[in-house]
Every structure is written in structure tokens, then in C-alpha cells.
Amino acid sequence: MVEIENKQKIYQVFSTFQGEGAYILLPVILIRFAQCNLRCTFCDSYENWSNPGRYFTPSELINYISDNNNLYKSTFDNIYSIDKHILMFTGGEPLLTVSRQEFIVETSMLWYSKTGVDFVIIETNGTKDISPELFARAQPIKFHFSISPKEKRYQQNKEVSTYPILATRLSSESYPNITYSLKFVYESVESEDHILTISKENSKNSVGIFVMPEGTTKEKLLNNMYQTIRFCANNGFIFTPRWHILQGYKETFILQPDTNS
């Protein structure tokens, strides 16, 4: 029986710094999957809805990252060598399918074998569950799930569930190589009930509850920052900026399809 290669469509790959959340300013290789199950009206990477990008196997992706002539670097990332970077999978929705989750695990294991980097960040909306046994296969690699629950009122498709079932799992059960945090978007006072309800129900084992102002431009971010900070102070949450946006950085590089694949 011929084993089928696990090829996934990747929309962007580049080196940068994590711009928000529990591990802000760590050097990362950002790996953005195409496609998402949600349609948030404020999405800052809505281009991936149309499924652009290039197909990679895990080994092809690691080879692409390792070739400095291929890998696009952000203007802020000229300090750390590539082999010191953490893999960060985002989207789109990186946990959309089981095959994507298998792709993440295999790619992480290959990167660990090559560099010794044993920590991986996965940014997710939390609506898709995981198989902890699958991620346990990659020990000693530690996976951090940065779960960003989205508000129903911002969905173009009102029928889709936005409830973070992954946060519910990780809040009720502990796993040796998995941690998680909650990361919310604060748009206005209307966001507060959503944040308070979800965090109360799903934060038992979380390493922190982070709240960031909504805004895809520096001006909008700054306008919303004071209210977000005050909300965090009043409720014991951790304010997180969107560092990359404050720096005026927006990545537009998109991988083009490989004509040979």
C-alpha cells in the first residue's frame, strides 16, 4: 500500500517576532495556513479565505525554511539566526483538519531534529478539538495553544459555532507537553460579556488571559488601547499590544503556487 504524502496549503512563511500574547517578541517562523472555518469581519488575514498559497509536505517546508535564499524575513528580524526560531503555526485555522494537525506535529519534529528547538506555538480560534495523543508523540517538544475565541456578532456566517471547545478540553484536563492561553480581541464595551464569560468557563489551567485592542492600523489600535487597558486592570487580565501593528508592519508576502507540484 502506497502511503499518501501529507501536503498542506501554506499561505505565508516568514521569520519575524511574535507580536502579541503570552510569548510576545520571541523570534518565530510564522507559518500561515490557507483557509479558515470562521469569517470574522475584522480579520487581518482575510486574503487566505480564497485559499491562496503553495502545497508543502513537512520535509519540503523545513527545507524551504532552512534555505535563507527562499525565506522571507521581516524588516525587524535581523538579530537571531534562523535555527534559533520557534515555529508558530497560524491561519487561517491551523487545527482545521486532522491532517493539518498531523502536519504540524511532523513538521515540529523535523525542526526539533534539525535545530533542537523544542517549543511550538499554535494560534487557533479554538473551535476545533485535538487529539492529545497525536501531540504527545512529539515529546519532548512542548506545544502552546494560543486560543483566541471570536465573538459571534462578528461572523459573516451566523450559523457557525464560535465556542472554543479546545479551551474547554485543556481547562478540564492537563497534558504533559501541552499548555494554553486565552487571547481576546477587545473592540468595545460590547466585547466585555464575551470575554468575561468565556474566560470564566475555560481558564482553569491557562497560563494567562490576554486581551488586546482590536485594530489593523496603528491609529485604530491606539484609539482603542486605553479602554482595553482599563478593562484588563478592572478584571485581572493581562493587556497585550499588537506590537507588529504598532511598528507599522503589515506582511503582504504571499506564497505563489509551485508550478511543479
C-alpha positions as CSV (number, residue, x, y, z in Angstrom):
1,M,0.0,0.0,0.0
2,V,1.4,3.4,-1.0
3,E,1.5,6.0,1.8
4,I,-0.1,9.2,0.7
5,E,2.0,12.3,1.3
6,N,0.5,14.9,3.7
7,K,0.6,18.1,1.7
8,Q,-1.0,21.2,3.1
9,K,-1.5,24.6,1.5
10,I,0.6,27.3,3.2
11,Y,-0.3,30.9,2.5
12,Q,2.7,32.6,4.1
13,V,6.1,31.6,5.6
14,F,8.5,34.2,7.0
15,S,10.6,35.0,10.0
16,T,9.6,37.7,12.4
17,F,8.8,38.3,16.1
18,Q,5.6,37.2,17.8
19,G,3.6,40.4,18.1
20,E,1.1,39.6,20.8
21,G,0.1,37.3,23.6
22,A,2.0,35.2,26.1
23,Y,5.2,34.9,24.1
24,I,5.4,38.4,22.6
25,L,8.7,39.3,20.9
26,L,10.0,35.7,20.7
27,P,11.6,35.1,17.3
28,V,9.3,32.9,15.3
29,I,9.0,31.3,11.9
30,L,5.4,32.3,11.1
31,I,3.6,29.5,9.1
32,R,0.2,30.6,8.0
33,F,-2.2,28.0,6.7
34,A,-4.7,28.9,4.0
35,Q,-8.5,28.6,4.8
36,C,-10.4,29.1,8.0
37,N,-13.8,27.9,9.3
38,L,-14.7,31.4,10.6
39,R,-15.3,34.6,8.7
40,C,-14.6,37.4,11.2
41,T,-15.3,40.9,9.8
42,F,-12.2,42.3,11.4
43,C,-9.9,39.5,10.2
44,D,-6.4,40.8,9.4
45,S,-5.6,37.9,7.0
46,Y,-8.8,37.6,5.1
47,E,-6.9,37.0,1.9
48,N,-6.4,33.4,3.0
49,W,-10.2,32.7,2.7
50,S,-9.8,32.4,-1.1
51,N,-7.3,29.6,-0.5
52,P,-4.1,31.0,-2.0
53,G,-0.6,29.6,-1.3
54,R,1.6,26.6,-2.1
55,Y,1.4,23.0,-1.1
56,F,4.2,21.6,1.1
57,T,5.0,18.3,2.8
58,P,6.6,18.7,6.2
59,S,10.0,17.9,4.8
60,E,9.6,20.3,1.9
61,L,8.5,23.1,4.3
62,I,11.6,22.5,6.6
63,N,13.8,22.6,3.5
64,Y,12.2,25.9,2.4
65,I,12.7,27.4,5.9
66,S,16.3,26.3,6.1
67,D,17.2,27.9,2.7
68,N,17.9,31.6,3.6
69,N,17.6,32.4,-0.1
70,N,13.9,31.4,0.0
71,L,12.8,32.5,3.4
72,Y,11.3,36.0,3.5
73,K,12.4,37.9,6.6
74,S,10.6,40.8,8.2
75,T,12.4,44.1,8.5
76,F,12.6,43.6,12.3
77,D,14.2,40.2,12.2
78,N,17.9,40.6,11.6
79,I,19.1,39.5,15.1
80,Y,18.6,35.8,15.6
81,S,19.8,33.0,13.3
82,I,17.1,31.0,11.7
83,D,17.9,27.9,13.7
84,K,17.0,29.8,17.0
85,H,13.5,30.5,15.8
86,I,10.3,28.9,17.2
87,L,7.8,27.5,14.7
88,M,4.5,29.3,15.0
89,F,1.5,27.9,13.1
90,T,-1.4,30.3,12.5
91,G,-4.0,30.8,9.8
92,G,-6.5,30.6,8.6
93,E,-7.2,27.9,11.1
94,P,-4.2,25.5,11.8
95,L,-6.3,22.9,13.5
96,L,-9.0,22.8,10.8
97,T,-8.4,19.1,9.9
98,V,-6.7,16.1,11.5
99,S,-4.3,16.0,8.5
100,R,-3.3,19.6,9.4
101,Q,-2.7,18.6,13.0
102,E,-0.6,15.7,11.8
103,F,1.3,18.0,9.5
104,I,2.1,20.4,12.5
105,V,3.4,17.5,14.6
106,E,5.6,16.1,11.9
107,T,7.0,19.5,10.9
108,S,7.7,20.3,14.5
109,M,9.6,17.0,15.0
110,L,11.7,17.6,11.9
111,W,12.5,21.2,13.1
112,Y,13.5,19.8,16.5
113,S,15.7,17.2,14.9
114,K,17.4,19.8,12.8
115,T,17.8,22.6,15.4
116,G,17.0,21.3,18.9
117,V,14.2,23.9,19.3
118,D,11.6,22.1,21.4
119,F,8.8,24.7,21.7
120,V,6.0,25.4,19.2
121,I,3.2,28.0,19.2
122,I,-0.2,27.2,17.6
123,E,-2.5,30.2,17.2
124,T,-6.1,29.0,16.9
125,N,-9.7,30.1,17.3
126,G,-10.3,27.1,19.5
127,T,-13.3,25.7,17.7
128,K,-11.6,22.5,16.6
129,D,-10.6,19.8,19.1
130,I,-7.3,18.0,19.1
131,S,-6.1,14.5,19.8
132,P,-3.7,14.9,22.7
133,E,-2.2,11.5,21.9
134,L,-1.1,12.8,18.5
135,F,0.8,15.8,20.0
136,A,2.2,13.5,22.8
137,R,4.0,11.6,20.0
138,A,6.3,14.6,19.5
139,Q,7.7,14.7,23.1
140,P,10.0,16.3,24.3
141,I,8.5,19.1,22.1
142,K,6.2,21.3,24.1
143,F,3.1,22.8,22.3
144,H,1.5,26.1,23.4
145,F,-2.0,26.7,22.1
146,S,-2.8,30.4,21.9
147,I,-6.6,30.3,21.8
148,S,-8.4,33.4,20.6
149,P,-12.1,32.9,20.9
150,K,-14.1,35.0,18.5
151,E,-17.4,36.8,19.1
152,K,-20.5,35.5,17.3
153,R,-21.6,39.0,16.3
154,Y,-18.6,39.5,14.0
155,Q,-19.3,36.3,11.9
156,Q,-20.4,36.7,8.4
157,N,-21.9,33.2,8.7
158,K,-24.1,33.4,11.8
159,E,-24.8,29.6,11.8
160,V,-21.2,28.6,12.6
161,S,-20.3,27.9,16.2
162,T,-17.5,30.1,17.6
163,Y,-17.3,28.4,21.0
164,P,-13.7,27.4,21.9
165,I,-14.2,23.7,22.6
166,L,-10.4,23.3,22.7
167,A,-10.2,25.6,25.7
168,T,-12.8,23.6,27.4
169,R,-10.7,20.4,27.0
170,L,-7.5,22.0,28.1
171,S,-9.2,23.7,31.0
172,S,-10.5,20.4,32.4
173,E,-7.6,18.1,31.6
174,S,-3.8,18.5,31.8
175,Y,-1.3,17.1,29.3
176,P,2.5,16.8,29.9
177,N,3.6,18.6,26.7
178,I,0.7,21.0,26.2
179,T,-0.1,24.4,27.6
180,Y,-2.5,27.1,26.5
181,S,-3.5,30.7,27.0
182,L,-6.6,32.7,26.2
183,K,-6.2,35.7,23.9
184,F,-9.2,38.0,23.3
185,V,-9.9,40.9,21.0
186,Y,-11.4,44.0,22.7
187,E,-13.4,46.1,20.3
188,S,-15.7,48.0,22.7
189,V,-17.7,47.5,25.9
190,E,-19.9,45.1,23.9
191,S,-16.9,42.7,23.9
192,E,-16.8,42.5,27.7
193,D,-19.5,39.9,28.4
194,H,-18.0,37.6,25.8
195,I,-14.5,37.9,27.4
196,L,-15.8,37.5,30.9
197,T,-18.0,34.5,30.1
198,I,-15.5,32.5,28.1
199,S,-12.6,33.2,30.4
200,K,-14.6,32.2,33.5
201,E,-15.6,28.9,31.9
202,N,-12.3,28.0,30.3
203,S,-9.3,29.4,32.2
204,K,-8.6,26.8,34.9
205,N,-5.2,25.6,33.5
206,S,-4.5,28.7,31.3
207,V,-1.0,30.3,31.7
208,G,-2.8,33.6,31.4
209,I,-5.8,35.6,30.0
210,F,-4.6,38.2,27.5
211,V,-6.7,41.0,26.0
212,M,-5.6,43.1,23.0
213,P,-7.3,46.1,21.4
214,E,-9.0,45.5,18.0
215,G,-7.4,47.3,15.2
216,T,-5.4,46.5,12.0
217,T,-3.9,50.0,11.8
218,K,-1.8,51.8,14.4
219,E,-4.3,54.7,14.6
220,K,-7.2,52.4,15.4
221,L,-5.1,50.4,17.8
222,L,-4.1,53.4,19.8
223,N,-7.7,54.8,19.9
224,N,-8.9,51.5,21.5
225,M,-5.9,51.0,23.8
226,Y,-6.8,52.9,26.9
227,Q,-10.3,51.3,27.2
228,T,-8.7,47.9,26.7
229,I,-6.1,48.5,29.4
230,R,-8.7,49.8,31.9
231,F,-10.8,46.7,31.2
232,C,-7.8,44.4,31.9
233,A,-7.0,46.3,35.1
234,N,-10.5,46.0,36.4
235,N,-10.7,42.3,35.8
236,G,-7.2,40.9,36.5
237,F,-6.4,40.2,32.8
238,I,-3.1,40.8,31.0
239,F,-3.0,43.6,28.4
240,T,-1.1,42.7,25.2
241,P,-0.4,45.1,22.4
242,R,-0.2,44.1,18.8
243,W,3.5,45.0,18.6
244,H,3.8,44.4,14.8
245,I,0.9,46.8,14.0
246,L,2.3,49.5,16.4
247,Q,5.5,49.2,14.5
248,G,3.6,49.9,11.3
249,Y,4.4,46.4,9.9
250,K,2.0,44.5,7.7
251,E,3.2,41.5,5.9
252,T,1.8,41.2,2.3
253,F,4.1,38.5,1.0
254,I,2.1,35.5,-0.3
255,L,3.5,32.2,-1.5
256,Q,2.7,31.5,-5.1
257,P,1.7,28.1,-6.3
258,D,4.6,25.8,-7.3
259,T,4.1,25.0,-11.0
260,N,5.9,21.7,-10.5
261,S,3.5,20.4,-7.8
